[in-house]
Amino acid sequence: MKIIVSHPSSNQFSRALVANLIERKILLRFFTAIAIFPNQLLYKFGKIGMLKDINRRSFDQSFKKYTSSNPILEIGRLITPKLKLKRLTNHETGIFCTDKVYQSHDRWVAKNLSTIKDKTLTSVYAYEDGALESFLKAKELGLKCIYDLPIAYWETGRELLKEEVLRYPKWADTMIGGATDSQNKLNRKIKELQLADFVVVPSYFVLDSLPTWVNREKVIVSPFGSPIYCDDNKYKSVVKKEANAPLRVLFVGSMGQRKGLADLFAAMRLLNTSKIELVVLGSLIAPLDFYKNEFADFRYEKGRPHEEVLALMRSCDVFCLPSIVEGRALVMQEAMSQGLPLVITANTGGKDLIIEGETGFLVPIRSPEAIASKLNWFLENRADIPEMGKKAQVHAAQYTWDKYAETIVNGIADFL
């Protein structure tokens, strides 16, 4: 059994999978857009200001002999915003938009599949929006198609967000995440899933979102891993907070109602107390004034390097993410690893992270009242927070990237 993996932007979960496949000696090839290894020319270019983001695509040397890259469009996507050429990355239409990058990458992989003569190749593993052409070619070659769907299926997501527009019309422009996808893009998603022999999802929420025609017996559920700094029981101590200071509630994510921010603001208005401080770290989808008009008394924090995000987490008491649509928000496990109990919805994909009353609380979607009730509970039971934070750390550490990859690879082996 040999597998080809394709992912244009090589995120954390694709890297974990590729590393495991290399270790097991069953990876034949890894196709990605940008792949940087020490002492390469691209690595040196990454020290230039507007190109520094490309060094995030640095890989361990063990990946090198398996990796093929095709970087031009993806480099364009990364640098055009810095050149204030935003129109070039406009959704679906810009020459350097994510869709064009993914589709070009997909065609490139399909072309390369035709040249591979290794008879041990059994399957192609590709991700949502970048799998169609690869899968069509794989079928021609008699290969199995493994489809990774990291977020709820588009039909579920679109229906939920349509309902949110009716609940919060003023927030309509913040409900990005598939709500404005063209029919052509949606048709690609349908065809990708139809071509898949097996499907990989990160949560039961995503599993439940799949169309009824998908064979559930051919779906692998594998939760993402937690950050490595909370593995092996090497937990960071929970920062002690001043007893008389406001309870600091942290939200991290894009600032729209897909993440439930309007509901969190509504909960804060219900609480109407200076004893709770809401801290919001994320990317603005609307002008800051829009958010301040919705709820003035929150502290806005701009994006920052990862270690600084973790430091901010440690300065807070509780993490709240009342999302409407997710796949599995990695930020939940990051917050837990830093000693924060959670207040989340099942639609975050993190239902299994909650041991009720020990690592945090689940709340229904669309319920500012339930969010307010749980935040008020933390306010009235502050002495319990340190112990809950430690339990959150312990629980998060059970989810490792090794387990994530092993679950997928073992599942594929069983199917094949």
PAZA-449542 format. One record per residue (C-alpha): residue number from 1; residue in one letter; x, y, z. Coordinates in pm, 1 decimal. Example, Ala and Ser with C-alpha at 12.3 -4.5 7.8 and 13.67 -1.06 7.14 Angstrom:
BEGIN
SITE, 1, A, 1230.0, -450.0, 780.0
SITE, 2, S, 1367.0, -106.0, 714.0
***
This chain:
BEGIN
SITE, 1, M, 0.0, 0.0, 0.0
SITE, 2, K, 133.5, 341.7, -103.0
SITE, 3, I, -46.0, 674.5, -75.1
SITE, 4, I, -14.7, 1013.1, -242.6
SITE, 5, V, -119.9, 1315.2, -33.2
SITE, 6, S, -217.0, 1650.0, -184.7
SITE, 7, H, -267.1, 1972.0, 12.1
SITE, 8, P, -189.8, 2315.4, -137.6
SITE, 9, S, -135.1, 2502.2, 189.6
SITE, 10, S, 9.1, 2217.1, 399.1
SITE, 11, N, -163.7, 2290.2, 728.2
SITE, 12, Q, -95.7, 2126.5, 1063.2
SITE, 13, F, -320.0, 1826.3, 1019.4
SITE, 14, S, -191.3, 1740.4, 671.7
SITE, 15, R, 165.2, 1759.4, 802.1
SITE, 16, A, 82.5, 1523.5, 1088.3
SITE, 17, L, -62.3, 1273.9, 843.1
SITE, 18, V, 232.4, 1298.4, 603.9
SITE, 19, A, 482.4, 1252.9, 888.2
SITE, 20, N, 304.3, 935.9, 998.9
SITE, 21, L, 293.1, 799.1, 644.9
SITE, 22, I, 666.8, 864.1, 606.1
SITE, 23, E, 737.2, 686.9, 933.8
SITE, 24, R, 534.3, 386.7, 819.6
SITE, 25, K, 705.1, 391.4, 479.0
SITE, 26, I, 375.8, 409.5, 290.1
SITE, 27, L, 394.6, 764.8, 151.7
SITE, 28, L, 479.6, 771.8, -216.3
SITE, 29, R, 451.1, 1146.8, -278.7
SITE, 30, F, 338.8, 1466.9, -109.0
SITE, 31, F, 217.1, 1745.0, -337.7
SITE, 32, T, 191.9, 2097.3, -196.5
SITE, 33, A, 221.8, 2454.6, -321.2
SITE, 34, I, 514.7, 2586.1, -116.1
SITE, 35, A, 769.4, 2360.1, 50.2
SITE, 36, I, 1075.3, 2516.6, 208.3
SITE, 37, F, 1377.0, 2331.6, 338.6
SITE, 38, P, 1689.4, 2475.5, 506.2
SITE, 39, N, 1946.3, 2643.9, 280.1
SITE, 40, Q, 1709.8, 2667.7, -15.6
SITE, 41, L, 1674.4, 2993.3, -209.6
SITE, 42, L, 1309.7, 3028.8, -102.8
SITE, 43, Y, 1417.6, 2996.7, 259.6
SITE, 44, K, 1649.5, 3294.8, 214.4
SITE, 45, F, 1376.2, 3493.1, 35.2
SITE, 46, G, 1157.1, 3430.6, 339.9
SITE, 47, K, 1368.8, 3678.8, 534.6
SITE, 48, I, 1237.2, 3959.9, 314.0
SITE, 49, G, 951.9, 4148.1, 483.7
SITE, 50, M, 660.7, 4079.4, 250.8
SITE, 51, L, 777.5, 3720.9, 191.8
SITE, 52, K, 826.0, 3621.9, 554.9
SITE, 53, D, 498.4, 3426.2, 558.5
SITE, 54, I, 642.1, 3168.6, 320.5
SITE, 55, N, 877.9, 3042.6, 590.3
SITE, 56, R, 569.6, 2907.4, 766.2
SITE, 57, R, 582.8, 2645.8, 491.6
SITE, 58, S, 912.9, 2510.2, 619.6
SITE, 59, F, 929.8, 2132.9, 651.6
SITE, 60, D, 1139.4, 1880.9, 834.8
SITE, 61, Q, 1420.4, 1742.9, 621.1
SITE, 62, S, 1254.9, 1398.8, 631.1
SITE, 63, F, 980.7, 1533.2, 400.6
SITE, 64, K, 1219.2, 1645.5, 128.3
SITE, 65, K, 1256.8, 1336.1, -88.0
SITE, 66, Y, 880.2, 1283.7, -97.1
SITE, 67, T, 775.3, 1642.7, -167.4
SITE, 68, S, 686.6, 1813.5, -494.9
SITE, 69, S, 588.6, 2180.9, -496.8
SITE, 70, N, 434.5, 2429.1, -739.1
SITE, 71, P, 459.0, 2765.6, -559.5
SITE, 72, I, 386.1, 3051.7, -801.1
SITE, 73, L, 14.0, 3111.1, -744.1
SITE, 74, E, 34.6, 3052.4, -370.8
SITE, 75, I, 320.3, 3300.7, -334.5
SITE, 76, G, 104.1, 3546.9, -526.1
SITE, 77, R, -185.7, 3483.2, -288.1
SITE, 78, L, 37.1, 3552.0, 12.6
SITE, 79, I, 200.6, 3873.8, -108.1
SITE, 80, T, -77.9, 4055.7, -297.5
SITE, 81, P, -259.5, 4171.9, 18.9
SITE, 82, K, 68.5, 4326.0, 137.3
SITE, 83, L, 87.9, 4513.6, -192.7
SITE, 84, K, -268.4, 4639.5, -133.4
SITE, 85, L, -391.4, 4452.0, -440.1
SITE, 86, K, -682.2, 4289.0, -262.4
SITE, 87, R, -887.9, 4255.9, -580.7
SITE, 88, L, -641.2, 3992.6, -701.0
SITE, 89, T, -753.7, 3766.0, -416.6
SITE, 90, N, -1128.5, 3835.7, -441.6
SITE, 91, H, -1338.0, 3529.4, -360.0
SITE, 92, E, -1347.2, 3290.9, -658.8
SITE, 93, T, -1261.9, 3562.7, -914.0
SITE, 94, G, -917.2, 3699.4, -825.0
SITE, 95, I, -623.2, 3545.9, -1008.6
SITE, 96, F, -458.1, 3468.7, -674.0
SITE, 97, C, -771.4, 3379.1, -476.8
SITE, 98, T, -775.6, 3061.7, -269.0
SITE, 99, D, -1006.8, 2889.4, -517.0
SITE, 100, K, -774.2, 2954.1, -811.4
SITE, 101, V, -476.7, 2829.8, -608.4
SITE, 102, Y, -657.6, 2510.2, -508.0
SITE, 103, Q, -794.2, 2436.8, -855.4
SITE, 104, S, -460.2, 2498.6, -1025.0
SITE, 105, H, -289.6, 2275.8, -769.5
SITE, 106, D, -553.9, 2007.0, -824.9
SITE, 107, R, -496.2, 2008.3, -1202.0
SITE, 108, W, -120.3, 1992.8, -1148.8
SITE, 109, V, -152.1, 1689.3, -921.3
SITE, 110, A, -383.6, 1516.2, -1169.9
SITE, 111, K, -127.6, 1572.2, -1445.8
SITE, 112, N, 148.5, 1428.4, -1228.2
SITE, 113, L, -57.0, 1120.7, -1142.1
SITE, 114, S, -43.2, 1018.3, -1506.3
SITE, 115, T, 337.4, 1004.2, -1492.0
SITE, 116, I, 366.8, 784.8, -1181.4
SITE, 117, K, 446.6, 425.6, -1274.2
SITE, 118, D, 491.3, 280.8, -924.9
SITE, 119, K, 260.5, -22.1, -908.0
SITE, 120, T, 248.2, -9.9, -527.6
SITE, 121, L, 39.6, 310.6, -542.2
SITE, 122, T, -310.4, 235.5, -413.0
SITE, 123, S, -475.3, 565.5, -324.7
SITE, 124, V, -485.2, 944.6, -344.5
SITE, 125, Y, -560.5, 1151.1, -32.6
SITE, 126, A, -687.5, 1503.5, -102.0
SITE, 127, Y, -875.2, 1782.3, 74.7
SITE, 128, E, -1199.3, 1972.0, 17.7
SITE, 129, D, -1193.7, 2213.1, -279.3
SITE, 130, G, -868.2, 2068.1, -411.0
SITE, 131, A, -960.7, 1710.0, -498.9
SITE, 132, L, -1185.8, 1695.9, -806.8
SITE, 133, E, -933.9, 1666.8, -1092.0
SITE, 134, S, -703.2, 1447.4, -883.6
SITE, 135, F, -989.6, 1210.3, -804.5
SITE, 136, L, -1108.2, 1194.4, -1165.9
SITE, 137, K, -757.5, 1096.2, -1276.7
SITE, 138, A, -723.9, 852.9, -984.8
SITE, 139, K, -1043.2, 676.9, -1094.8
SITE, 140, E, -902.3, 643.7, -1448.2
SITE, 141, L, -595.1, 478.9, -1298.5
SITE, 142, G, -791.3, 244.1, -1072.7
SITE, 143, L, -684.4, 415.7, -750.6
SITE, 144, K, -888.9, 469.3, -434.5
SITE, 145, C, -988.3, 825.2, -342.1
SITE, 146, I, -968.4, 943.6, 18.9
SITE, 147, Y, -1141.8, 1275.4, 86.2
SITE, 148, D, -1063.2, 1491.4, 386.9
SITE, 149, L, -1350.6, 1720.2, 487.1
SITE, 150, P, -1229.9, 1946.0, 772.2
SITE, 151, I, -1551.7, 2147.6, 816.3
SITE, 152, A, -1925.1, 2075.7, 805.5
SITE, 153, Y, -2059.0, 1982.4, 462.0
SITE, 154, W, -2162.4, 2288.3, 266.0
SITE, 155, E, -2538.4, 2216.6, 267.6
SITE, 156, T, -2549.1, 2210.1, 646.5
SITE, 157, G, -2330.3, 2517.6, 677.2
SITE, 158, R, -2527.6, 2718.6, 424.5
SITE, 159, E, -2863.3, 2633.8, 584.1
SITE, 160, L, -2741.8, 2729.7, 930.7
SITE, 161, L, -2596.9, 3059.1, 807.7
SITE, 162, K, -2910.8, 3146.9, 612.0
SITE, 163, E, -3103.3, 3112.8, 936.2
SITE, 164, E, -2848.8, 3334.8, 1109.9
SITE, 165, V, -2903.7, 3610.2, 853.7
SITE, 166, L, -3268.5, 3613.6, 959.7
SITE, 167, R, -3171.1, 3623.7, 1327.5
SITE, 168, Y, -2905.6, 3893.0, 1287.0
SITE, 169, P, -2955.3, 4085.9, 958.9
SITE, 170, K, -2694.4, 4345.4, 1056.9
SITE, 171, W, -2436.7, 4065.8, 1086.9
SITE, 172, A, -2508.3, 3925.5, 739.3
SITE, 173, D, -2181.7, 4050.4, 588.3
SITE, 174, T, -1982.0, 3875.0, 861.6
SITE, 175, M, -2124.1, 3532.4, 785.1
SITE, 176, I, -1841.5, 3419.8, 561.4
SITE, 177, G, -1754.6, 3054.9, 532.5
SITE, 178, G, -1940.1, 2925.4, 228.1
SITE, 179, A, -2247.2, 3146.9, 235.6
SITE, 180, T, -2140.4, 3326.5, -84.9
SITE, 181, D, -1996.2, 3029.5, -276.1
SITE, 182, S, -2103.0, 3007.0, -640.4
SITE, 183, Q, -2305.6, 2713.4, -770.8
SITE, 184, N, -2000.6, 2606.8, -970.0
SITE, 185, K, -1795.4, 2578.0, -651.6
SITE, 186, L, -2074.1, 2389.5, -476.1
SITE, 187, N, -2099.1, 2148.9, -769.8
SITE, 188, R, -1727.4, 2077.4, -734.9
SITE, 189, K, -1777.9, 1995.7, -367.5
SITE, 190, I, -2061.4, 1756.2, -452.3
SITE, 191, K, -1855.9, 1579.2, -720.2
SITE, 192, E, -1553.8, 1549.3, -490.6
SITE, 193, L, -1760.4, 1377.7, -224.5
SITE, 194, Q, -1931.2, 1152.9, -480.4
SITE, 195, L, -1592.1, 1036.2, -609.7
SITE, 196, A, -1459.2, 958.6, -261.3
SITE, 197, D, -1419.3, 594.9, -160.2
SITE, 198, F, -1350.2, 696.7, 198.5
SITE, 199, V, -1406.6, 1020.6, 388.6
SITE, 200, V, -1206.1, 1159.1, 681.9
SITE, 201, V, -1366.0, 1409.6, 922.0
SITE, 202, P, -1240.0, 1569.3, 1247.1
SITE, 203, S, -1561.8, 1550.6, 1450.3
SITE, 204, Y, -1901.0, 1388.0, 1483.0
SITE, 205, F, -2057.7, 1723.9, 1401.0
SITE, 206, V, -1900.4, 1703.7, 1055.1
SITE, 207, L, -2002.0, 1338.1, 1025.5
SITE, 208, D, -2362.5, 1426.8, 1105.3
SITE, 209, S, -2355.6, 1703.2, 842.7
SITE, 210, L, -2284.1, 1463.1, 555.7
SITE, 211, P, -2560.5, 1384.0, 304.4
SITE, 212, T, -2757.5, 1066.6, 370.8
SITE, 213, W, -2616.6, 904.9, 55.1
SITE, 214, V, -2267.2, 891.3, 208.1
SITE, 215, N, -2192.1, 546.1, 351.1
SITE, 216, R, -2118.3, 608.2, 720.2
SITE, 217, E, -1920.2, 285.3, 736.2
SITE, 218, K, -1666.7, 442.1, 499.8
SITE, 219, V, -1610.5, 751.7, 716.9
SITE, 220, I, -1317.0, 787.2, 956.9
SITE, 221, V, -1363.2, 1027.2, 1249.8
SITE, 222, S, -1027.9, 1146.0, 1383.6
SITE, 223, P, -1011.1, 1450.2, 1616.8
SITE, 224, F, -725.2, 1693.4, 1570.1
SITE, 225, G, -430.4, 1683.6, 1807.3
SITE, 226, S, -361.2, 1928.5, 2084.6
SITE, 227, P, -51.4, 2150.2, 2087.0
SITE, 228, I, 264.1, 1959.8, 2168.3
SITE, 229, Y, 339.0, 2174.5, 2471.8
SITE, 230, C, 65.3, 2003.0, 2669.5
SITE, 231, D, 164.8, 1646.7, 2576.9
SITE, 232, D, 332.5, 1394.0, 2806.5
SITE, 233, N, 182.2, 1549.5, 3118.9
SITE, 234, K, 412.5, 1850.9, 3084.5
SITE, 235, Y, 132.6, 2091.2, 3162.5
SITE, 236, K, 182.2, 2461.7, 3192.6
SITE, 237, S, 81.8, 2591.3, 3531.8
SITE, 238, V, -236.5, 2793.5, 3536.9
SITE, 239, V, -160.7, 3161.2, 3588.9
SITE, 240, K, -294.0, 3286.1, 3920.1
SITE, 241, K, -534.8, 3576.8, 3879.0
SITE, 242, E, -627.7, 3848.9, 4121.2
SITE, 243, A, -946.5, 3752.9, 4304.5
SITE, 244, N, -1093.2, 4102.3, 4273.4
SITE, 245, A, -1008.4, 4149.1, 3905.6
SITE, 246, P, -1283.3, 4106.7, 3645.1
SITE, 247, L, -1341.2, 3755.4, 3514.4
SITE, 248, R, -1164.8, 3752.8, 3175.9
SITE, 249, V, -1359.9, 3566.7, 2908.7
SITE, 250, L, -1168.7, 3503.8, 2585.8
SITE, 251, F, -1302.1, 3462.7, 2231.8
SITE, 252, V, -1055.8, 3379.5, 1952.0
SITE, 253, G, -1151.9, 3356.7, 1586.1
SITE, 254, S, -1276.3, 3545.8, 1283.9
SITE, 255, M, -1518.8, 3806.9, 1411.7
SITE, 256, G, -1845.2, 3692.0, 1260.0
SITE, 257, Q, -2164.3, 3514.9, 1354.3
SITE, 258, R, -2043.4, 3185.4, 1207.0
SITE, 259, K, -1833.8, 3176.8, 1523.7
SITE, 260, G, -2128.7, 3294.7, 1735.0
SITE, 261, L, -1986.3, 3634.5, 1823.0
SITE, 262, A, -2325.8, 3807.6, 1797.1
SITE, 263, D, -2464.2, 3560.3, 2050.7
SITE, 264, L, -2169.7, 3620.6, 2282.8
SITE, 265, F, -2222.5, 3996.3, 2262.1
SITE, 266, A, -2592.2, 3941.9, 2336.6
SITE, 267, A, -2497.1, 3732.7, 2639.6
SITE, 268, M, -2270.1, 4009.4, 2765.8
SITE, 269, R, -2551.5, 4261.0, 2729.4
SITE, 270, L, -2774.6, 4031.0, 2935.3
SITE, 271, L, -2510.5, 4004.3, 3206.9
SITE, 272, N, -2457.1, 4381.5, 3208.7
SITE, 273, T, -2176.9, 4372.2, 3462.5
SITE, 274, S, -1830.9, 4522.9, 3494.4
SITE, 275, K, -1722.1, 4208.8, 3679.7
SITE, 276, I, -1673.3, 4025.9, 3349.2
SITE, 277, E, -1430.5, 4147.5, 3082.0
SITE, 278, L, -1474.1, 4011.3, 2730.6
SITE, 279, V, -1148.3, 3983.1, 2535.8
SITE, 280, V, -1181.5, 3928.4, 2159.8
SITE, 281, L, -880.4, 3828.0, 1951.3
SITE, 282, G, -943.7, 3784.0, 1582.6
SITE, 283, S, -960.1, 3917.7, 1232.0
SITE, 284, L, -1206.0, 4197.3, 1164.7
SITE, 285, I, -1467.2, 4115.7, 902.4
SITE, 286, A, -1645.5, 4449.0, 949.3
SITE, 287, P, -1506.0, 4784.4, 1071.9
SITE, 288, L, -1427.5, 4789.6, 1443.8
SITE, 289, D, -1700.0, 5050.6, 1493.9
SITE, 290, F, -1960.3, 4795.1, 1387.1
SITE, 291, Y, -1863.3, 4563.0, 1671.5
SITE, 292, K, -1841.0, 4846.0, 1922.7
SITE, 293, N, -2192.9, 4952.5, 1829.2
SITE, 294, E, -2311.2, 4599.0, 1902.6
SITE, 295, F, -2128.4, 4577.5, 2236.4
SITE, 296, A, -1900.3, 4860.4, 2336.7
SITE, 297, D, -1733.3, 4713.2, 2642.5
SITE, 298, F, -1507.7, 4447.7, 2493.7
SITE, 299, R, -1131.7, 4453.3, 2463.6
SITE, 300, Y, -1013.7, 4402.4, 2106.7
SITE, 301, E, -681.1, 4227.3, 2052.5
SITE, 302, K, -516.9, 4214.9, 1710.4
SITE, 303, G, -364.2, 3900.7, 1566.1
SITE, 304, R, -14.5, 3815.2, 1683.9
SITE, 305, P, 246.7, 3537.5, 1673.9
SITE, 306, H, 131.6, 3206.1, 1815.2
SITE, 307, E, 335.1, 3220.1, 2135.3
SITE, 308, E, 183.9, 3559.1, 2214.2
SITE, 309, V, -165.2, 3418.2, 2159.3
SITE, 310, L, -85.9, 3149.3, 2414.6
SITE, 311, A, 38.0, 3411.5, 2658.7
SITE, 312, L, -288.9, 3602.1, 2616.9
SITE, 313, M, -479.9, 3281.9, 2684.3
SITE, 314, R, -293.1, 3230.7, 3009.6
SITE, 315, S, -397.3, 3579.4, 3121.7
SITE, 316, C, -765.9, 3489.5, 3084.8
SITE, 317, D, -999.7, 3273.2, 3292.1
SITE, 318, V, -1250.6, 3112.4, 3054.6
SITE, 319, F, -1263.7, 3045.4, 2680.7
SITE, 320, C, -1597.4, 3090.8, 2500.9
SITE, 321, L, -1672.6, 2985.3, 2143.0
SITE, 322, P, -2048.0, 2957.4, 2070.6
SITE, 323, S, -2002.7, 2868.1, 1702.4
SITE, 324, I, -2283.5, 2799.6, 1458.2
SITE, 325, V, -2069.5, 2611.5, 1202.5
SITE, 326, E, -1721.3, 2462.8, 1238.0
SITE, 327, G, -1533.2, 2143.0, 1166.4
SITE, 328, R, -1329.9, 2123.3, 1481.4
SITE, 329, A, -1185.9, 2451.8, 1603.8
SITE, 330, L, -822.0, 2390.6, 1699.7
SITE, 331, V, -824.4, 2698.8, 1920.3
SITE, 332, M, -1036.7, 2515.4, 2178.6
SITE, 333, Q, -761.5, 2265.8, 2253.3
SITE, 334, E, -503.1, 2542.4, 2253.7
SITE, 335, A, -704.3, 2726.9, 2518.0
SITE, 336, M, -744.6, 2410.0, 2724.8
SITE, 337, S, -371.2, 2345.8, 2706.4
SITE, 338, Q, -317.1, 2687.0, 2866.2
SITE, 339, G, -551.9, 2609.1, 3154.6
SITE, 340, L, -882.0, 2755.9, 3036.2
SITE, 341, P, -1212.7, 2573.0, 3083.2
SITE, 342, L, -1454.5, 2606.1, 2792.3
SITE, 343, V, -1802.8, 2731.6, 2716.4
SITE, 344, I, -1877.9, 2598.6, 2367.2
SITE, 345, T, -2151.1, 2464.2, 2142.1
SITE, 346, A, -2154.8, 2113.0, 1997.4
SITE, 347, N, -2128.2, 2277.9, 1653.5
SITE, 348, T, -1766.8, 2367.5, 1728.3
SITE, 349, G, -1693.7, 1997.9, 1674.0
SITE, 350, G, -1560.4, 1981.1, 2028.8
SITE, 351, K, -1842.7, 1809.3, 2217.8
SITE, 352, D, -1601.1, 1538.1, 2330.7
SITE, 353, L, -1377.2, 1801.7, 2492.2
SITE, 354, I, -1641.5, 1876.9, 2752.2
SITE, 355, I, -1667.2, 1679.3, 3072.5
SITE, 356, E, -1962.9, 1875.5, 3201.5
SITE, 357, G, -1874.4, 2087.6, 3501.6
SITE, 358, E, -1512.6, 1965.8, 3497.9
SITE, 359, T, -1350.6, 2088.8, 3175.3
SITE, 360, G, -1628.2, 2335.4, 3096.0
SITE, 361, F, -1985.4, 2347.3, 2970.0
SITE, 362, L, -2178.4, 2282.4, 2650.4
SITE, 363, V, -2443.2, 2536.2, 2553.3
SITE, 364, P, -2700.5, 2518.4, 2271.9
SITE, 365, I, -2641.8, 2719.4, 1957.4
SITE, 366, R, -2835.4, 3045.4, 1934.4
SITE, 367, S, -2876.6, 3081.3, 2309.1
SITE, 368, P, -2730.0, 3400.6, 2457.4
SITE, 369, E, -2925.2, 3314.7, 2773.1
SITE, 370, A, -2739.2, 2984.6, 2816.7
SITE, 371, I, -2403.7, 3151.9, 2749.7
SITE, 372, A, -2481.5, 3422.3, 3005.3
SITE, 373, S, -2586.8, 3160.2, 3260.1
SITE, 374, K, -2259.1, 2966.9, 3229.2
SITE, 375, L, -2041.9, 3279.6, 3237.0
SITE, 376, N, -2228.8, 3391.3, 3546.0
SITE, 377, W, -2162.3, 3048.3, 3699.0
SITE, 378, F, -1789.3, 3102.6, 3652.4
SITE, 379, L, -1821.5, 3448.2, 3804.9
SITE, 380, E, -1991.3, 3303.3, 4112.3
SITE, 381, N, -1758.7, 3001.6, 4137.5
SITE, 382, R, -1418.5, 3150.9, 4064.8
SITE, 383, A, -1248.8, 2929.6, 4320.6
SITE, 384, D, -1330.5, 2628.9, 4100.9
SITE, 385, I, -1163.5, 2767.5, 3789.3
SITE, 386, P, -800.8, 2667.4, 3862.1
SITE, 387, E, -896.2, 2303.1, 3917.5
SITE, 388, M, -1116.4, 2304.5, 3607.9
SITE, 389, G, -827.1, 2454.3, 3413.4
SITE, 390, K, -597.8, 2171.3, 3520.5
SITE, 391, K, -858.8, 1914.0, 3420.9
SITE, 392, A, -890.9, 2087.9, 3085.5
SITE, 393, Q, -515.1, 2058.4, 3034.7
SITE, 394, V, -516.2, 1689.8, 3122.0
SITE, 395, H, -810.6, 1617.0, 2894.4
SITE, 396, A, -667.9, 1812.5, 2599.5
SITE, 397, A, -338.9, 1625.3, 2627.5
SITE, 398, Q, -516.3, 1300.0, 2543.7
SITE, 399, Y, -556.7, 1428.1, 2187.6
SITE, 400, T, -222.8, 1402.9, 2008.8
SITE, 401, W, -125.4, 1450.4, 1647.2
SITE, 402, D, 23.4, 1101.2, 1647.0
SITE, 403, K, -315.0, 957.1, 1747.1
SITE, 404, Y, -485.7, 1172.6, 1486.3
SITE, 405, A, -266.7, 1036.2, 1207.8
SITE, 406, E, -267.4, 677.6, 1337.2
SITE, 407, T, -647.6, 668.9, 1345.1
SITE, 408, I, -661.5, 779.1, 981.7
SITE, 409, V, -387.6, 548.4, 855.3
SITE, 410, N, -521.4, 246.9, 1044.8
SITE, 411, G, -869.4, 319.5, 911.2
SITE, 412, I, -742.4, 341.8, 554.2
SITE, 413, A, -551.3, 15.0, 595.6
SITE, 414, D, -867.2, -157.2, 720.6
SITE, 415, F, -1068.8, -29.9, 423.5
SITE, 416, L, -806.5, -125.5, 166.6
***
